[in-house]
Amino acid sequence: MTVFILENCPFCRRARAWMDELIKENPAFAEIEIEFVDEKIERERAEAMDYYYVPCFFDSEGKKLHEGAASKKIIERIFKKVM
């Protein structure tokens, strides 16, 4: 799974905190390979994807799973989908 973020984005920080929390609650989620891409640092890569808001979650095949502010429940659904 690839997650496009911005370093100073409060929604991205919150999503990462929820991801950490979910992994602690369900160790099976730790098996999910997660790559974080800061769109400011990797502009070309970010521009190649179809999204506007961060955080933006893509599966390993490049399919968009969620875009924008995400609740813990949404992230849990994403984790279950990519397992």
Contacts in CASP RR format, 6 or more apart in sequence:
PFRMAT RR
TARGET T0000
AUTHOR 0000-0000-0000
METHOD contacts of the structure
MODEL  1
MTVFILENCPFCRRARAWMDELIKENPAFAEIEIEFVDEKIERERAEAMD
YYYVPCFFDSEGKKLHEGAASKKIIERIFKKVM
1 32 0 8 1.000
1 33 0 8 1.000
1 34 0 8 1.000
1 35 0 8 1.000
1 57 0 8 1.000
1 58 0 8 1.000
1 59 0 8 1.000
1 60 0 8 1.000
1 65 0 8 1.000
1 78 0 8 1.000
1 82 0 8 1.000
2 34 0 8 1.000
2 35 0 8 1.000
2 36 0 8 1.000
2 37 0 8 1.000
2 57 0 8 1.000
2 58 0 8 1.000
2 60 0 8 1.000
2 62 0 8 1.000
3 15 0 8 1.000
3 34 0 8 1.000
3 35 0 8 1.000
3 36 0 8 1.000
3 37 0 8 1.000
3 55 0 8 1.000
3 56 0 8 1.000
3 57 0 8 1.000
3 58 0 8 1.000
4 37 0 8 1.000
4 39 0 8 1.000
4 46 0 8 1.000
4 49 0 8 1.000
4 51 0 8 1.000
4 54 0 8 1.000
4 55 0 8 1.000
4 56 0 8 1.000
4 58 0 8 1.000
5 12 0 8 1.000
5 15 0 8 1.000
5 16 0 8 1.000
5 36 0 8 1.000
5 37 0 8 1.000
5 38 0 8 1.000
5 39 0 8 1.000
5 54 0 8 1.000
5 55 0 8 1.000
6 12 0 8 1.000
6 38 0 8 1.000
6 39 0 8 1.000
6 40 0 8 1.000
6 54 0 8 1.000
7 38 0 8 1.000
7 40 0 8 1.000
9 54 0 8 1.000
9 55 0 8 1.000
11 54 0 8 1.000
11 55 0 8 1.000
11 68 0 8 1.000
11 69 0 8 1.000
11 70 0 8 1.000
12 54 0 8 1.000
12 55 0 8 1.000
14 69 0 8 1.000
15 55 0 8 1.000
15 69 0 8 1.000
15 70 0 8 1.000
15 75 0 8 1.000
16 36 0 8 1.000
18 70 0 8 1.000
18 71 0 8 1.000
18 72 0 8 1.000
18 75 0 8 1.000
19 34 0 8 1.000
19 75 0 8 1.000
19 79 0 8 1.000
21 72 0 8 1.000
22 29 0 8 1.000
22 72 0 8 1.000
22 75 0 8 1.000
22 76 0 8 1.000
22 79 0 8 1.000
23 29 0 8 1.000
23 30 0 8 1.000
26 79 0 8 1.000
28 83 0 8 1.000
29 79 0 8 1.000
29 83 0 8 1.000
31 83 0 8 1.000
32 79 0 8 1.000
32 82 0 8 1.000
32 83 0 8 1.000
33 60 0 8 1.000
37 45 0 8 1.000
37 46 0 8 1.000
39 45 0 8 1.000
39 46 0 8 1.000
39 54 0 8 1.000
49 56 0 8 1.000
49 58 0 8 1.000
49 62 0 8 1.000
49 64 0 8 1.000
50 64 0 8 1.000
51 64 0 8 1.000
51 67 0 8 1.000
52 67 0 8 1.000
53 67 0 8 1.000
53 68 0 8 1.000
53 69 0 8 1.000
54 68 0 8 1.000
55 66 0 8 1.000
55 68 0 8 1.000
55 70 0 8 1.000
56 64 0 8 1.000
56 66 0 8 1.000
56 67 0 8 1.000
56 68 0 8 1.000
57 64 0 8 1.000
57 65 0 8 1.000
57 66 0 8 1.000
57 67 0 8 1.000
57 70 0 8 1.000
57 78 0 8 1.000
58 64 0 8 1.000
58 65 0 8 1.000
59 65 0 8 1.000
59 81 0 8 1.000
59 82 0 8 1.000
60 82 0 8 1.000
65 78 0 8 1.000
65 81 0 8 1.000
65 82 0 8 1.000
66 74 0 8 1.000
66 75 0 8 1.000
66 78 0 8 1.000
70 78 0 8 1.000
END
